[in-house]
Amino acid sequence: MGSQDVFRSSSVMTAELFRIGATSITLSMIVTVVVTVLLSYAVSRGLRAMLRGFLRRGGMAASGGEFGATERLVHYGIMFTGVAIAARNAGIHLDALFTAGAVFAVGFGFAMQNIAQNFVSGVILLIERTIKPGDVIEIGGQIVKVQQMSIRATIVRTLDEEDVIVPNSSLVQANVKNFTLEDNIFRVRVSVGVSYQSDLALVRRLLEEAARAHSLREPGREGRVLLLSFGPSALEYEVSVWMRDPWNHRILGSRLREAIFAAFKQNSVVIAYPQMDVHFDPAVNESLRGMRRVGEAA
């Protein structure tokens, strides 16, 4: 290629195509911007692949919601930096844009407080890892299983197989019971009331046998039988059994109640029901007896 061809090519690359304000846009500038953005995307893709490989080598699943959120944050950060560098190399001054963007961000932040709050809460959950996909938690008095976590909200499934979208701020600010944070041990409690005429030693033995014989209980932990209170109509007992599956605690509770009912019926132990004794004043009793005599005479 001769010197004239080189000069002609250079002229084409530096020739002004159009202007944006005081900035002259040339073909070389467009190529620089495109190459910078593409390189930023390549760097982002490579870092995300390295992150997934690191998680696999560490024995952690890279498909969880928290890792997906991390990948998106890394991608957005690198792409934003790449676009800023490309604009700077192109001669586009971003100082005024950043200043205007900061003012806009303040006003936008006041209007979008809930979304920003959920976003920050998602980052906190991502870093702390106190709640993870697969955990069984209790929030708002309801036991649910965490299905998927994103940067804004968490999808949980109820015991009725209903999917609920929970804002991340609710998980960070509210009191949340995580039944599988350190282990999956869960205590199932069943209450039953027996008559005051019952043999307490027999009742305790039957309750302990029902708790001990259950197949779903944790073998290394014994059940517990407690006489909770002297109720107005019954002696109130509580039977508690440990199990390793919090999600299916209702099944154990149902079977334990069936075993208790069968044992009581076989041994003639009366399960008490609410009762009320009504006492009338002497004048009322005399009036009722008079009405009864009048009825009998008729």
Secondary structure, DSSP 8 states (H G I E B T S, - for coil): --HHHHHHHHHHHHSEEEEETTEEEEHHHHHHHHHHHHHHHHHHHHHHHHHHHHHHHTT--TTSHHHHHHHHHHHHHHHHHHHHHHHHHTT---HHHHHHHHHHHHHHHHHTHHHHHHHHHHHHHHHH-SS-TT-EEEETTEEEEEEEE-SSEEEEEETTS-EEEEEHHHHHHS--EETTSS---EEEEEEEEE-TTS-HHHHHHHHHHHHHT-TTS-TTS--EEEEEEE-SSSEEEEEEEEES-GGGHHHHHHHHHHHHHHHHHHTT--B----------HHHHHHHHHHHHHHHH-
